[in-house]
Amino acid sequence: MTGALSDIRVIETGTLLAGPFCGQLLGDFGAEVIKLEDPGKGDPMRQWGREKPHGQSLWWPVVARNKKSVTCNLRTQAGQDLLRRLVAQSDVLLENFRPGTLERWGLGYEQLSEINPRLILVRVTGYGQTGPYSPRAGFGSIGEAMGGIRYVTGEADRPPSRSGISLGDSLAATYAAYGTLAALHARTRTGRGQVVDSAIYEAVLAMMESLVTEWAVAGYQRERTGAILPNVAPSNAYPTADGSEVLIAANQDTVFGRLCEVMGTPELAADVRYATHGARGAHQAELDELISAWTRTRQSDKLLAALHEAGVPAGGVYTAKDMLADPHFAAREAIVKVPHPDFGELPMQNVAPRLSADPGSVRWAGPTLGSHNDEVYGQLLGLSEAERGDLREQGVI
């Protein structure tokens, strides 16, 4: 095991995305992540996402990478006892059940901290562990709506839109991982663990910049603005002659001047309508039309080359196909190929961010259900082959 967290053991009991993505982030930096799954079908993520002819999910190998899969029926007393034994030898317990579930099983933090005072319990839910909404079922989409991101996403003349990824779940998981690292650091001073409470709606809210403050102080409500940032121009996606789009961000005075030179219209930089940041913002729509008329006559590759040469920030609007073909992605190994028993090699995003001395790595793709039962239950907990057989017969593992 290598990586900055290679001395940390995490027990992951969450399902779907909010909890498991946190486990993925910790595992990427070397943590030993032991994922407990229901003995029947396992995590539903095993069935989610686009399928290959084998009938397997292409999402599971990513979100479960670097994890060890063991089966454990936590609805049974024997399964709960197994979790207690694992907690005694671990640093972190990660869960995203509805609040109160662990307590009903006798696995609340008070009971678990008696077993292991150094344990950090990471809890990812829709609304948090307290408050009037905490008992509600909470999905990422609801957290996105309540946290504010849905209202400001999309075009102004259309209903709120989704971003195209599971943003709420991923943000809650990212903040949960961030909280885990903070709690691990605090433990080095206090010697004790604590609870990390990550709510989806609060993780989204945390990303909303000055939205609340603007409304409370100035009565300004942010609205949907599509691809533009109001009063910041030019900064938009512009059409090209080959049917694609190029992002150009030239809203700074000096950069706008360089863009005008590339366009062959240097006089625009001195035009009173566009000479300053405020003036360009006031004439944003007409400026975008001027730039669009120019970009529509250029092939995207030649357009980007000219913009880069002039020092104007610009880039293509990438699809996965573009990422796999891009030389910068390749040079930095932003996408790695991971061996898989059925798919051969699976390309997926590499670990981020990059640490110079203790980098993370993708060591293996999401494992088959229960493939680490003997290693974890036999070697770590010391259960005999006969004991493991009895647990299998009882449907516990």
Summary of the structure (lengths in Angstrom):
residues: 397
radius of gyration: 25.3
end to end distance: 25.9
largest distance: 84.3
contacts: 1257
relative contact order: 0.14
helix: 40%
strand: 15%
